[in-house]
Amino acid sequence: MLSGDPDAAAPYAWLVSRVCEEFHCLPKDAETAIEEDEEGLIFEVMDLRALAATKREFDHAVEQGKTIDQPSPMMRELMQLEYALMQERRR
């Protein structure tokens, strides 16, 4: 993560920090929630929130007529989804 390697595991304290930030809780509560979240719902919700924020960014860029020269991995994923939806609508 911090090394620039997208496949590197995030430090546990950083994961706890992200859960605290997203769900407005104390680190001990975040640790408990992470440990009890066997289905991975916490991180699924965080991913969906990140995708929604990226969609807002994408829509704003389109409205402004701007191009996204160096899209983030999430933006690339969103652009692929948008393209697939556009192709589906044309059928």
N, CA, C and O of each residue as an XYZ file, in Angstrom:
364
protein
N       0.822     -1.185      0.000
C       0.000      0.000      0.000
C       0.869      1.253      0.000
O       0.918      1.959     -1.007
N       1.548      1.541      1.089
C       2.372      2.743      1.151
C       3.611      2.625      0.280
O       4.197      3.634     -0.114
N       4.008      1.403     -0.020
C       5.183      1.178     -0.854
C       4.895      1.410     -2.324
O       5.808      1.403     -3.150
N       3.621      1.618     -2.654
C       3.247      1.783     -4.049
C       2.807      0.485     -4.693
O       2.339      0.479     -5.831
N       2.955     -0.615     -3.970
C       2.529     -1.923     -4.473
C       1.043     -2.089     -4.179
O       0.666     -2.198     -3.012
N       0.180     -2.112     -5.211
C      -1.259     -2.202     -4.968
C      -1.683     -3.530     -4.341
O      -2.783     -3.636     -3.799
N      -0.810     -4.546     -4.414
C      -1.135     -5.846     -3.845
C      -0.627     -6.014     -2.408
O      -0.887     -7.033     -1.768
N       0.094     -5.015     -1.913
C       0.627     -5.095     -0.559
C      -0.515     -4.997      0.446
O      -1.469     -4.244      0.248
N      -0.407     -5.754      1.508
C      -1.430     -5.730      2.551
C      -1.350     -4.422      3.331
O      -0.268     -3.910      3.617
N      -2.511     -3.904      3.662
C      -2.559     -2.672      4.453
C      -2.254     -3.005      5.907
O      -2.679     -4.049      6.401
N      -1.527     -2.139      6.597
C      -1.277     -2.370      8.025
C      -2.610     -2.411      8.781
O      -3.540     -1.669      8.465
N      -2.684     -3.280      9.772
C      -3.931     -3.458     10.521
C      -4.408     -2.147     11.132
O      -5.602     -1.849     11.104
N      -3.490     -1.364     11.681
C      -3.887     -0.093     12.298
C      -4.528      0.843     11.277
O      -5.432      1.607     11.615
N      -4.067      0.785     10.037
C      -4.658      1.626      8.994
C      -6.085      1.163      8.701
O      -6.982      1.989      8.530
N      -6.301     -0.163      8.641
C      -7.651     -0.679      8.422
C      -8.591     -0.237      9.544
O      -9.720      0.183      9.295
N      -8.109     -0.339     10.771
C      -8.909      0.106     11.913
C      -9.215      1.589     11.775
O     -10.344      2.015     12.015
N      -8.220      2.374     11.389
C      -8.408      3.808     11.196
C      -9.473      4.104     10.145
O     -10.313      4.983     10.336
N      -9.436      3.367      9.036
C     -10.424      3.574      7.956
C     -11.836      3.246      8.430
O     -12.784      3.954      8.092
N     -11.982      2.166      9.218
C     -13.302      1.804      9.746
C     -13.782      2.889     10.705
O     -14.954      3.266     10.677
N     -12.893      3.390     11.548
C     -13.250      4.483     12.464
C     -13.743      5.700     11.680
O     -14.759      6.304     12.023
N     -13.017      6.043     10.636
C     -13.359      7.205      9.818
C     -14.710      7.017      9.120
O     -15.545      7.922      9.124
N     -14.917      5.862      8.534
C     -16.148      5.607      7.781
C     -17.381      5.515      8.666
O     -18.457      5.981      8.291
N     -17.223      4.912      9.845
C     -18.385      4.618     10.673
C     -18.413      5.391     11.987
O     -19.242      5.114     12.855
N     -17.512      6.355     12.137
C     -17.498      7.259     13.293
C     -17.520      6.488     14.620
O     -18.430      6.634     15.436
N     -16.485      5.666     14.800
C     -16.395      4.894     16.037
C     -14.965      4.932     16.568
O     -14.039      5.356     15.877
N     -14.813      4.487     17.783
C     -13.489      4.413     18.403
C     -12.738      3.178     17.907
O     -13.359      2.201     17.489
N     -11.401      3.217     17.952
C     -10.611      2.092     17.446
C     -10.986      0.743     18.063
O     -11.036     -0.260     17.350
N     -11.247      0.696     19.355
C     -11.598     -0.576     19.998
C     -12.904     -1.118     19.405
O     -13.031     -2.322     19.178
N     -13.870     -0.234     19.156
C     -15.136     -0.660     18.546
C     -14.910     -1.130     17.113
O     -15.522     -2.099     16.664
N     -14.035     -0.444     16.407
C     -13.721     -0.841     15.027
C     -13.052     -2.209     15.010
O     -13.379     -3.049     14.173
N     -12.112     -2.438     15.935
C     -11.453     -3.746     16.004
C     -12.460     -4.861     16.242
O     -12.406     -5.903     15.589
N     -13.367     -4.644     17.166
C     -14.395     -5.641     17.466
C     -15.260     -5.892     16.242
O     -15.552     -7.038     15.903
N     -15.670     -4.815     15.580
C     -16.517     -4.945     14.393
C     -15.801     -5.724     13.292
O     -16.405     -6.581     12.646
N     -14.526     -5.434     13.075
C     -13.747     -6.139     12.046
C     -13.649     -7.623     12.385
O     -13.841     -8.477     11.520
N     -13.351     -7.923     13.639
C     -13.205     -9.313     14.060
C     -14.505    -10.095     13.925
O     -14.483    -11.285     13.610
N     -15.641     -9.435     14.159
C     -16.940    -10.116     14.122
C     -17.569    -10.120     12.730
O     -18.595    -10.768     12.519
N     -16.979     -9.420     11.798
C     -17.549     -9.284     10.449
C     -17.064    -10.411      9.544
O     -16.197    -10.206      8.694
N     -17.619    -11.580      9.728
C     -17.179    -12.756      8.974
C     -17.516    -12.670      7.488
O     -16.813    -13.248      6.660
N     -18.577    -11.961      7.147
C     -18.997    -11.863      5.744
C     -18.288    -10.737      4.996
O     -18.417    -10.635      3.776
N     -17.547     -9.898      5.701
C     -16.845     -8.795      5.041
C     -17.732     -7.623      4.690
O     -17.400     -6.842      3.799
N     -18.868     -7.485      5.382
C     -19.819     -6.419      5.077
C     -19.221     -5.030      5.269
O     -19.501     -4.119      4.490
N     -18.407     -4.867      6.292
C     -17.794     -3.561      6.553
C     -17.024     -3.076      5.332
O     -17.195     -1.938      4.893
N     -16.177     -3.944      4.785
C     -15.348     -3.524      3.660
C     -16.145     -3.458      2.366
O     -15.795     -2.696      1.464
N     -17.205     -4.240      2.262
C     -18.093     -4.122      1.100
C     -18.787     -2.761      1.099
O     -18.890     -2.114      0.057
N     -19.261     -2.329      2.267
C     -19.889     -1.016      2.386
C     -18.883      0.083      2.061
O     -19.209      1.042      1.362
N     -17.663     -0.056      2.567
C     -16.639      0.949      2.299
C     -16.321      1.016      0.801
O     -16.139      2.101      0.250
N     -16.256     -0.144      0.149
C     -16.009     -0.168     -1.298
C     -17.145      0.500     -2.064
O     -16.905      1.253     -3.007
N     -18.380      0.224     -1.658
C     -19.530      0.835     -2.332
C     -19.548      2.353     -2.134
O     -19.881      3.098     -3.055
N     -19.194      2.800     -0.947
C     -19.115      4.244     -0.696
C     -18.030      4.887     -1.560
O     -18.218      5.977     -2.100
N     -16.897      4.199     -1.685
C     -15.806      4.718     -2.519
C     -16.229      4.758     -3.985
O     -15.898      5.699     -4.706
N     -16.958      3.737     -4.420
C     -17.444      3.717     -5.796
C     -18.438      4.851     -6.037
O     -18.410      5.490     -7.089
N     -19.315      5.101     -5.064
C     -20.284      6.204     -5.190
C     -19.566      7.553     -5.263
O     -19.961      8.420     -6.043
N     -18.529      7.736     -4.467
C     -17.762      8.987     -4.506
C     -17.060      9.134     -5.852
O     -16.990     10.231     -6.406
N     -16.545      8.031     -6.371
C     -15.884      8.053     -7.670
C     -16.886      8.371     -8.771
O     -16.565      9.087     -9.719
N     -18.097      7.841     -8.648
C     -19.154      8.123     -9.634
C     -19.486      9.614     -9.636
O     -19.660     10.211    -10.699
N     -19.575     10.214     -8.456
C     -19.829     11.659     -8.387
C     -18.704     12.432     -9.064
O     -18.959     13.385     -9.801
N     -17.460     12.026     -8.816
C     -16.298     12.663     -9.440
C     -16.351     12.504    -10.964
O     -16.092     13.457    -11.699
N     -16.686     11.308    -11.430
C     -16.797     11.021    -12.857
C     -17.888     11.890    -13.499
O     -17.664     12.528    -14.528
N     -19.066     11.902    -12.874
C     -20.178     12.686    -13.413
C     -19.833     14.176    -13.477
O     -20.183     14.860    -14.439
N     -19.151     14.665    -12.455
C     -18.751     16.073    -12.435
C     -17.781     16.371    -13.582
O     -17.904     17.390    -14.261
N     -16.826     15.479    -13.786
C     -15.867     15.671    -14.884
C     -16.582     15.675    -16.225
O     -16.273     16.498    -17.086
N     -17.536     14.765    -16.415
C     -18.291     14.709    -17.664
C     -19.086     15.995    -17.860
O     -19.094     16.556    -18.955
N     -19.752     16.464    -16.811
C     -20.536     17.698    -16.889
C     -19.664     18.897    -17.258
O     -20.101     19.799    -17.973
N     -18.435     18.896    -16.764
C     -17.510     20.001    -17.022
C     -16.768     19.836    -18.351
O     -16.015     20.720    -18.759
N     -16.981     18.709    -19.020
C     -16.293     18.446    -20.277
C     -14.817     18.148    -20.099
O     -14.024     18.334    -21.022
N     -14.449     17.687    -18.917
C     -13.043     17.394    -18.624
C     -12.736     15.933    -18.927
O     -13.618     15.075    -18.902
N     -11.475     15.674    -19.212
C     -11.023     14.298    -19.397
C     -10.292     13.846    -18.140
O      -9.757     14.662    -17.389
N     -10.278     12.564    -17.926
C      -9.583     11.991    -16.779
C      -8.350     11.293    -17.336
O      -8.419     10.159    -17.810
N      -7.225     11.992    -17.269
C      -5.998     11.515    -17.902
C      -5.361     10.333    -17.188
O      -4.900      9.391    -17.833
N      -5.331     10.375    -15.881
C      -4.706      9.307    -15.110
C      -5.706      8.781    -14.078
O      -5.636      9.135    -12.901
N      -6.630      7.938    -14.525
C      -7.667      7.461    -13.606
C      -7.108      6.522    -12.537
O      -6.191      5.739    -12.787
N      -7.679      6.622    -11.360
C      -7.332      5.702    -10.273
C      -7.882      4.322    -10.615
O      -8.696      4.191    -11.529
N      -7.449      3.294     -9.894
C      -8.013      1.961    -10.154
C      -9.543      1.941    -10.012
O     -10.232      1.290    -10.797
N     -10.065      2.653     -9.013
C     -11.512      2.699     -8.824
C     -12.178      3.423     -9.994
O     -13.248      3.017    -10.447
N     -11.548      4.489    -10.484
C     -12.104      5.229    -11.623
C     -12.080      4.348    -12.875
O     -13.026      4.365    -13.662
N     -11.006      3.581    -13.060
C     -10.954      2.669    -14.219
C     -12.080      1.642    -14.148
O     -12.725      1.345    -15.153
N     -12.309      1.107    -12.960
C     -13.391      0.143    -12.777
C     -14.736      0.790    -13.103
O     -15.573      0.196    -13.783
N     -14.933      2.004    -12.616
C     -16.180      2.716    -12.886
C     -16.336      2.993    -14.377
O     -17.429      2.840    -14.922
N     -15.269      3.393    -15.034
C     -15.337      3.686    -16.466
C     -15.696      2.421    -17.255
O     -16.439      2.487    -18.234
N     -15.172      1.284    -16.829
C     -15.517      0.018    -17.484
C     -16.994     -0.307    -17.269
O     -17.671     -0.767    -18.188
N     -17.488     -0.067    -16.061
C     -18.913     -0.297    -15.787
C     -19.789      0.630    -16.629
O     -20.790      0.201    -17.202
N     -19.404      1.898    -16.698
C     -20.160      2.863    -17.498
C     -20.181      2.446    -18.968
O     -21.217      2.535    -19.627
N     -19.049      1.995    -19.474
C     -18.954      1.562    -20.869
C     -19.848      0.349    -21.106
O     -20.555      0.283    -22.112
N     -19.817     -0.613    -20.179
C     -20.654     -1.810    -20.316
C     -22.133     -1.447    -20.299
O     -22.921     -2.006    -21.061
N     -22.509     -0.512    -19.432
C     -23.911     -0.066    -19.384
C     -24.312      0.622    -20.681
O     -25.416      0.410    -21.183
N     -23.422      1.440    -21.221
C     -23.703      2.130    -22.471
C     -23.888      1.108    -23.603
O     -24.794      1.244    -24.425
N     -23.040      0.107    -23.638
C     -23.147     -0.938    -24.664
C     -24.469     -1.697    -24.507
O     -25.125     -2.025    -25.496
N     -24.851     -1.970    -23.265
C     -26.096     -2.700    -22.999
C     -27.314     -1.887    -23.446
O     -28.273     -2.446    -23.978
N     -27.276     -0.579    -23.230
C     -28.391      0.283    -23.633
C     -28.548      0.332    -25.141
O     -29.653      0.524    -25.646
N     -27.460      0.161    -25.857
C     -27.490      0.228    -27.334
C     -28.087     -1.035    -27.954
O     -28.450     -1.034    -29.130
N     -28.188     -2.082    -27.194
C     -28.717     -3.354    -27.735
C     -30.214     -3.332    -27.837
O     -30.818     -4.314    -28.269
